[in-house]
């Protein structure tokens, strides 16, 4: 498995997109995530997290980009669960 992983890493390194510097890649990820000055205006979708599943380089870059993880979107779903649970213990 390690041998296949090493070969895949080398193949991925040949792709032109792999030459994008991590700083620029982070900015692209931030744009994709919809980061704006006003956190309330951000879209609720977390589809952007898929960039962490593309390749090891993208994952490491995304995980190192603190601004990408600086806002936690809590959907309304937990509130609905609390209302519907009534007096049942949680």
C-alpha positions in Angstrom: 0.0 0.0 0.0 2.8 2.4 0.8 4.4 1.8 -2.5 1.2 2.6 -4.4 0.7 5.7 -2.2 4.2 6.9 -3.1 3.6 6.4 -6.8 0.3 8.3 -6.6 2.0 11.2 -4.8 4.6 11.4 -7.5 2.0 11.3 -10.3 0.0 14.0 -8.6 3.1 16.1 -8.3 3.3 16.2 -12.1 0.0 17.8 -12.5 0.2 21.5 -13.3 -2.2 22.3 -10.5 0.4 21.0 -8.1 2.6 24.0 -8.9 0.1 26.4 -7.4 1.8 27.8 -4.3 0.1 26.9 -1.0 -0.6 30.6 -0.3 -2.6 31.0 -3.5 -4.3 27.6 -3.1 -5.4 28.8 0.4 -6.9 31.9 -1.2 -8.7 29.8 -3.7 -10.1 27.6 -0.9 -11.2 30.6 1.0 -13.1 31.9 -2.0 -14.6 28.5 -2.6 -15.8 28.3 1.0 -17.5 31.7 0.6 -15.6 33.6 3.2 -16.7 37.2 3.4 -16.3 40.1 5.8 -19.8 39.4 7.1 -20.0 35.8 8.4 -23.8 36.0 8.4 -23.7 36.3 4.6 -21.8 33.1 4.1 -23.6 30.2 2.4 -24.5 27.3 4.7 -23.1 24.7 2.4 -20.0 22.8 3.5 -19.3 21.3 0.1 -16.0 23.2 0.1 -14.7 20.6 2.6 -14.4 18.3 -0.4 -11.1 20.1 -1.3 -9.5 18.3 1.6 -10.3 14.9 -0.1 -8.7 15.7 -3.5 -5.0 14.9 -2.7 -2.6 15.0 0.2 -1.2 18.4 -0.9 -4.6 20.0 -1.0 -5.5 18.4 2.4 -2.4 19.7 4.1 -2.8 23.1 2.6 -6.5 23.4 3.6 -5.8 22.1 7.1 -3.0 24.7 7.6 -5.2 27.6 6.5 -6.6 28.7 9.8 -8.9 31.3 8.3 -10.7 28.4 6.5 -11.7 26.9 9.8 -12.3 30.2 11.7 -16.1 30.1 11.4 -18.3 27.3 12.6 -21.7 27.2 10.9 -24.3 25.6 13.2 -27.4 24.9 11.2 -30.9 25.2 12.5 -31.2 21.4 12.7 -30.0 21.1 16.4 -32.7 23.7 17.4 -35.4 21.6 15.7 -34.2 18.5 17.5 -34.4 20.3 20.8 -37.9 21.5 20.2 -39.1 18.1 19.0 -37.4 16.2 21.9 -39.7 18.1 24.3 -39.0 16.9 27.8 -37.1 13.7 26.8 -33.6 13.5 28.3 -30.9 14.3 25.8 
